[in-house]
Amino acid sequence: MAVIEIVYLICFFLGLGFAIVSGLLSGVFGGHDADAGHPDASGPDGHSGAAHFSPWSPVVFAMFVATFGGTGIILRKLGFSPLIQIPSAVGSGFLISALTFYLFWKIITTTQATSQPHLDDVIGSEAEVTTTIPYNGIGEISYTAKQQRFTGPARSTDNKEIPARAVVRIVKIVSNTFFVERTA
């Protein structure tokens, strides 16, 4: 058995073994850097729930090593020279590891969910003034988004006073302050 064939076999079984063990013990080895997100419970912040999956994760690396070894073994058994085996095995390794990265990234971002509304979901919505918005000052509104009730600081767009219990429409949000206008 040639040295290159031994290298291919070691890479194949080492990579495959690590990928299987990682899959079975998911999370024990880490490396995924998956963050389902913990949004701020105070209201929509536009940054809630970012998912991350590194292309340098151990699973992606293991798939590269296993694919390199497996492709190398196959090409060697088919009689190709090492000048074709090695570049083809490296290329296959990159291709399969890229597909693995994309698959895991897609699963993580697709299954990620949050009950927090995004800023775009709130603009144009009606709200109720819970604390009077004084002339050229800040009060508080209460609004419903994604079937949950939220409150937040609010200003009138025309800087006029808006009494408590008045119905308003959210026009824009700047620095976590809702700018509202009366609906009637």
N, C-alpha and C positions, 0 to 999 in steps of 0.2 A: 504494500500500500504506500503510495507516494505521500510526501509531506503535505502537499497542497490538499490532497484528499482528506487527510487527518484534520487539517485546519478547517476545511469545509464542514466536516462532521461535528467537530467541537462547536463551531459557530452555530450550526443548525440546532443541535440538541441543547446547547446553553441558552440560545435565544428562545427557542420553543418552550423549554422548561420554565424559563423566567416568565414568559408571557402567560402560560397556563397557571402558574402559581399566583401571579399578580391578579389574574382574572378571578381565581377562586377566593383569594383573600382580599379582594378589592378594598383598597383604602389602607391596608396595613403597610404597604411599601410606599404609599404617598406618591409624589411625583406628578399627580394629575393637576394639582393646584386648582381643583374645581371649587368654585365658590358659588353656591346657590343664591347667595346674597342675603343680606339682612337689612332690608330697607329701614330708613328712619320712620318710626311710627308716628311722628308728628305731622306728616303730610307728604305730598308729592315733592320729591327732590330732584327728579330727573336723572339720578345716578343709582337707582335701586336695582340690585340683582344682577350685576355684571358677572358673567361666567367666564372662566379662564381655563384653558387647557394648553399646556406648553408643548411645542413640537419637540422639546428636549426631554419629555417625560420618559421614564424607564420603559413603559410599555411600547412606545414608538421606537425607542432604541432597540429593544428586544426583538421587535418585528423586523427591523433592518438587519440585525445580526442573523436571525433565523432565515430570512429570505436570502441573504447573501450566501449562507451555507447551503441551503436547499438548492438554489439555482446553480451554484458551483458544482454540487454533487451531480445534478442532472446533466449539466453540460459536459462534465468530465466523463460520465458514463456514455454519453452520446459521441464521445471521441473528439470534441473540440479542443483546440490548443489553449494553453493558459492565457495567451494574448487575447483570446475571445472570451474565455471563461470569466476572468477577473473583472473586466469592464462591464460585461453583461450582468454578472452577479451584483456588482456595485449599483448599476442602474436599476436592476430589479429591486434591490434593497431600498433604494431611495423611493421608488414608485410605491411599493407596498407600505413603507413607513409613512409616506405622505397620505396615502389612502386611509391608513389606520388613524392618523392624526385627524383627518377630515371627518371620519366616521365618529370618533369620540367627541370632537368639537361639536358636530351637528347634534348628536344625542344630548349633550349637556345643554346647549343653547335652546334646543327644542323643548326639553322637559323642564327647563327653568321657568318658574312662574312666580308672580308676585301679586299680592292683593292691593298693592299701592297703585293709585292711578298715576299716569304720566301727566306732565304739564299740559300737553296738547288735549288730553281727555277732559280737562277741567275748564279751559277757556271757552267761554260762551255758555257755560252752565249757570243756572239760577242758584242763588244762595239767599240765606236769611241773615240779616244783621242781628247779631246777638248782643253786642255792646255798641252803643251809639258811636257812629263815626263823626267826630267833631269837625267843625270848620277847620280846614287845613291840618287835620290831625289823623290819628290812627285809631280805629275801633277794631271790632272783631266780627267775622262772619262764620256761618256754619253752612256747609254744603254737603251733598251726597254724591259720591263717585264710587263705581264698582260695588254698589249696594252697601257701602259703609259711610258713616257720617264723620266728617272732618271739620276742624275749625282752623282759623288762621287769621293773622293780622290783616286789616284791610284799610284802604284809603279810597276816597271818592275821586273819580277822574276829574271832576270839575271843582274839587276842593270845597264843596258845600257840605253842610251837615246832613247826615242821613240817620233818622231815628232807629232805635231798636225795633225789631219785628218787621222792618221794611224788606220787601223783596228786591233783590238787586241781581245784576248779571255780571259775571266775572269777565272783564275785558282783557286784562293782561296780568302777568305776574312778574315782578321785578324784585330780586333779592328776597325771596320768600314772602313778599308783601303782595296781597291781592289788590288790584285796582278794579273798582266796581262802579257801576252806574245804575241808577234806579230804573226799574222796568216800566213803571207807570207814572 
